[in-house]
């Protein structure tokens, strides 16, 4: 086989495996959102506990993304990616045996760790294989797979939940996880470890992990005194982490990427704020459609899949476009469209027509597609090869922190307006107030995201 043929085969294999893996966790997340009411009835869980079913997965991912991204640079990105798929498959199987909400939350946390192993390395592997001129297209295909998972998740999740119970969602994931792991093992023979002789920064990993746990968990408990104290200590630990990384011999995060690389810093900031502003949308709309509109899980899933279908259709074209024009401008336009959609949701009532909801979801889908791929391309193309795992982990961390903060807002509002009560017709007015207030807060968060996106340089530093 000629070297060019071998290189082409490697590119195809990496793209297939990355897309395969990229489908799994978004599908699970979208499907689980639709299954929350059923989980609540089966495991006797209240609204706050149901929010934790989603939040604990995101929190575990956020804690481990940066360490696993760095570990991939040291011991091999393919190795971390492969074992992440194995752990994801095993934990998905174990979820099926959950008999209490506590067991379910424990297995969801393990799923979050496995997701960090997968997404902390996948973008770095793609960037290692594809040159700058092809990278946006490749990332677009991978992100399209994410949105296919998001779009099929509500429909298939609703279908599985309605006819086979919520556990069937996780059973469905097991063969897909095994297939992705086998593809990785047999189709990708190359390993990437550009920082092989360096060490993992354990103190840094502990500081950032503990800081994220305290900050995000405390945020979900606001406005209580306990919540304020936890957030305060969490911010102190995160600040200590950044100070320590400046003096560490082999830091978990190269601080120069944030202080001297404007594109990397502001693109990650835009990602965190954007995901903070949008990620609770699926949670709120799942509750709205099933409780306030009285739809079954399957019908609610069909409506919610509108947004990710649009995202899946447009992500690859937007990735190609970001190889030729400034990704920052595209991403900023995307945030603006997403903000318009979120603002529209603040006017929801129990009698809002489903056609209006579908149109808003379409607008938000276009905005997401214009933001995600160009922003990821900007981040991954702004660092050197030895930092690709860190960049991939950082991007994933910003996404997961943003998503967790978004759901933290939802949890805080549920605690304020509904409390520990189970959702019932008696508190439907409080649920509607919670949802509308949540969308108002999310809309306001889009404003700094637009400014952060516009603040990056027009010219991107490409990997040589």
N, C-alpha and C positions, 0 to 999 in steps of 0.2 A: 504494500500500500504506500502511495506517495505521501510525503509529509503534509501536503496541502489537503489530501483526502482525509488523513488522520486528524488534522486540525478541524476540518469541517464536521467529521463524525463526532469529535469531542464537543463542538459547539451544539450540535443537535441533541446529543445525550444530556448535556448540562441543561439545556433549555427545557427538554421534556421532563426531566426529573424536578427541576426547580418549579415548573408550572404545576406538576403533579402535587408536589408538597404545598405549593402556595394555595391550592384549592382547599386543602383539608381543614385548617383551623378557621378560616373565615366561614366556611360552610357550617362548621360546628357552632360558631358564635351566633350566626344568623338563625340557625335552627333552634338553638337553646332559647333565644329570645321568645320564639313562638311557643315554646313548651313551658314557659314559666308558670302560667296559670295552672296547668296540669300538674307540674311538679309541686306547686303550693298545695293543691288538693291532696295529692298522694302522700306527701311527706309532712303535711300539716305545718307548712311554713308561712310566716307572715310576710308583708311587703318588703321589710328591710332585709330579711333573710333571703328572699328571692333576688334582691339586688346584689347580695353578696355572692350568689351563684355565678354571676357574671363578673363582679368586681375582683373576687379572689384570684380568678384565672388571670386577669389583666395585671394585677399587682405582682403575682409571682413571675410573670413574664418580664415586667418592668425591672424587677430586682436583678434578674439573671442575664438579661440581654447583653449588657456591656461586658460583664465578665466572660460570657461564652463567646462573644465576638472576638475579644482579645485572646482567649484560649485557642480559638480557631487559628489565629495568626501564628500561634506558638506550636501547637501540636498537629495542626492540620484541619482545614475548614471542612473537607469532605468527611473526616472522622467524626467531628462534632455534629455535623448535619445528619449523618447516618444514624448515630446513636440517639439523636433527638427524635427521628422517625420511629425508632424501636420503642422508646419510652412513651411516645405519644400513643402508639398502637396499644401497648400494654395497659396504660392508664385509662384509655377509652373503654377497654374491655372490663376493667375493674369497676368503672362507674356503674355499669349495669347491675351490680350487686349492692348498690347503696340502699339501705333500708331507713336511714335517718338523714336529716339535712346536714348533720355534722360529718357523716361519712362522705356524702356527696361533695361537700366543700373541701375536704381533704384531698379527694381524687382530682377535683378541679384544680387545686393548687399544683399537683404533680403535672397535670396537663399544661399548666402555665409554664412550668420549668422546661418541659419538652418543647414547647412552642418557642421559648427563648433560644434553645439550641438550634432549631430549624431556621428561624428568621434572623438570628444573630450572625448567620454565615451565608445564607442563600444569596443575598445581594452581592456579597463579597466574591462569591464563586462566579457569578455572572460577570462581574466587573473584571475578574482575573482572566476570563476567557475571551470576552468581546472587546475589541478596540473602541475608542471613542466614537468613531463614525457609525458603529453598529450597536452601541450600548443602549441608546434610548429605545430603539426598536425592541431589543431583547428584554429590557426592563418592562416595556409596554406589554409584551406578551405575558411575562410573569405576573404583572399586576392585573392583566385581563383575567388570568386564571383565578386571582384573588376575588375579582368581582363576579366571575362565574360561580364561585363558591358562595358569595354573598347573595347572588340572585337566585340560585337554586335552593339555598338554605331555607328561606321562608316557606317556599312551596313544598319541597320535599319534607322539611321538618314538620310543617303543619299536617301534611298527609300522613307521615309516620306516626306522629303524636295522636292524631285522631283515630287511626285504625289499629295501631299496634302498641300505643303507649310511648311515653317520653324516653324510656330506656332504649327503644329501637333506634333512636338517632345515633347513639354511641356504638351499638352493634353494627350499624351501617358503615361506620368509619373504620372498623377493624380491617376488613380486606383491602380497603384503599390504602391504609397506612402500610400494610405489609407489602403491597405492590410497589409503593414508592420506595420503600427500603430495599427491596430486591432490585429495582431498577438502578438505584444508586450503587449498590454493591457490584452488580455485573456490568453496568454500562459505563461507569466513570472510573477509569483506572488511574487518573492523574490525582496528585495531592498538592495542595497549596499551603505552605507554611513559611511565609516571608520573614517571620520573626522567630525562627526555630530555636535559636540559641538564647533567647531571652526568657525571663521568668514572669509568671502571673503575679500581679500585685494584689496579694491577699488582703493586707490592711485597707487598701483602697476599695476593694470589693465589699468588705464588711462595712466600711463607712457609708458608701453610697447605698448599699442594701438597707442598712438600718435607717438611714435618713429617709429613703423612699417609703419604707413601711410606716414610720412615725408620721410623716407628712401626709401621706394619702389616707391612712387610717384615721388620723386626727381630723383631716378635712371632712371625712364622712360623718364625724361626730359634732361638727360645728352646728350651732353656736355655743355649745356647752363649754364649761371651763376646762374639762378634760380634753376636749378637742383642741382648744386654743393652746394648752400646754404641750400636747403631742406635736402639733404643727410647729410650735416654736422650737422644740428640741430637734425636730426633724430638719428644719431649715439650718439650725446650727451645725448639725452633722454633715449636711450637704455642703455647707460653706467650708467646713473643716476638710472635707474630701477634696475640694478644689485647691485649697491651700496645700494640702499634703501632696497632691499630684504635681505641684510646681517644683517640689524638692525631691520627689521619689526618683531613684536611679532608673527604674524601668516602669514608668507609670501605667496604670490601667487606661488612662485617657491622656493623650498628648495635649497639654493645655494650649500649646501653640496653635492647635487646630481651631481653638475658639478665639484666641487673642490676636492671631496674625492672619487667619483665613476667614475673611469676611463672608464669603459665599457659604462656607461650611457652617459658621456660627448662626447667621441669620436664616439660612434654609432650615436648620434644625429647630430654631426658635419658632419659625412659621409653622413647621410640622406639628410641634407640641401644642401650640395655641389652636391651630385648625382642628386637630383631633379632639382637643378639649371642648371646642365649640360645637362639634357635630356628633360625637360618638353616642350620646345618650338618646339620639333621635330614634333609633330602632327600639330601644327599651320603652320610651314614652309612647311611641306609636303602636307598639304591640299591646300595651295595656289599654290605650285609647280604643283601638279597633275591637278588641275582644270584650272589654268590660263596658265601655260607654256606647259603642255602636252595636254590641251584641253579636258580632260575627264569630263564626267558628274558626279554629286554628288554620284550616286549609284556606278559607277565603281571605283571612287576614294576611296569610303568607303570600297569596297571589298579588295582593295590593302592594305589600312591602317589597316585593321583588322588582317593582318598577324601577326604582332608583339604581340598584346594582346592575340591572340589565343594560341601562343606558351607560353606566360606567364601564361595563365590559365591552360594549360596542365601540366606545370612544377612546379607551386607554391606549391601545396599540397605535392608532393614528396620532394621538397627542404625543406619544413617545417618539415616533418618527419625526414629528414636527420639532420636538425639543432638541433633536440632533442638528437642526438647521437654524433655528431662531432662538432668541433669548428665553431660557426656561423661566426666569424670574417674572417676566411680564405675563407669560401664560398662567403661571401659578397664581399670580395676584388676581387676574381676571376670574380664575376658578373660585378663589375665596369670595370674591364679590358676588358671584352667582349663588354660591352656597348660602351666603348671608341673607340674600333676598328670599330664598326659600324658607330659611329658619324664621325670619321676621313674619312671613305669611302664616306660619304655624301658631304664632301668638294669638291669632284671631279665631282659633278653633272653638267650636261649640259642639254640643251633643248632636246638633242637627246639621252640622257641616256636610255638604254633599261629598260623596266619595270621589266624584270627578275632579273636584278642587284639590283633594288630597293627592290624587294621582298626578295632576299637573305640577304641583309643588315638588313632588318626589322626582319628576323628570328634570326640572330645573336644577335641583340639588345634584342629580346624577351627572349632568353636564359639568357643573362646577367641580365636583370631585375629580372627574376624569381630567379636567384641565389642570388640576393642582397636583395630584399624586405622582404621576410618572415624571413630569418635568422637574418637580422638586427632588425626587429621588435621584434623577439623572444629575442634577446640579450638585447634590451632596457627594455622590460616589465619584464624580469626575473631578472633584476639587482636592483630592488627597493623593498621596503617594501610595505605591503598591503595598508597602509594609504596614500601612494603616488602614487597609481596606476592611479588615475584620472589625476594627474599632469603629470605622465609619458606618458599617452595616449595623453593628450593635447599637451605636448611638442613634441612628435613624429609627431602629426598632424600639429603643428605649423611649425616645420622644413620642413615638406613636402610642406605646403602651401607657406611658405616664399621662399623656393627653386623654386617652380613652378612660383610664382609671379616674382621673380628675373629673371628667365629664359625668361618669356614673356616681362619683362622690357627690357632685352637685345634686343629682337625682335622689340619692339616698338622704342627703341633708333635707331636701324639700319634702320628701315622704315623711321623715321624722317630724318635721315642723307641722305639716298639715294633716297627716293621717296617724302618725305614731305607730305603736306596736299592733294596731288592729289589722285584722284580715280585710282585704278589699271586698266590699259588699255593696248592694244598692244604697244602703244608708249613708255611706261615705263617698258615693260617686261624685257629688258636687266638690268635695275636697280633692278628689283625684283629678278632676278637670282643672281646678285651681293650681294644683301641683304641676300638671303638664304645661299649662300656659305660662306660669311663672318660670318654669325651667327653660322653655323656648326663648323667653325674653332675655334671661341671663346668657344663654348660648349665643343669641344674636349679638349681644354687646361684646362678647369675646372675639367675634370675627373682626372687629375693628383693629385691635393691635396686630392680629394675624396679617391683615393686608399691609400694614406699615412695615412689619418685619420682612415680608416677602419683597416689598419694593426697595428695602434698604440694601440688599445685596448688590455686589458689583455687576456691571453689565457684562464684563468679560470673565469667563470662568477659567480657572486653572485646570488644564487637562493633564491626565496621567501620561507620562512620557512612554 
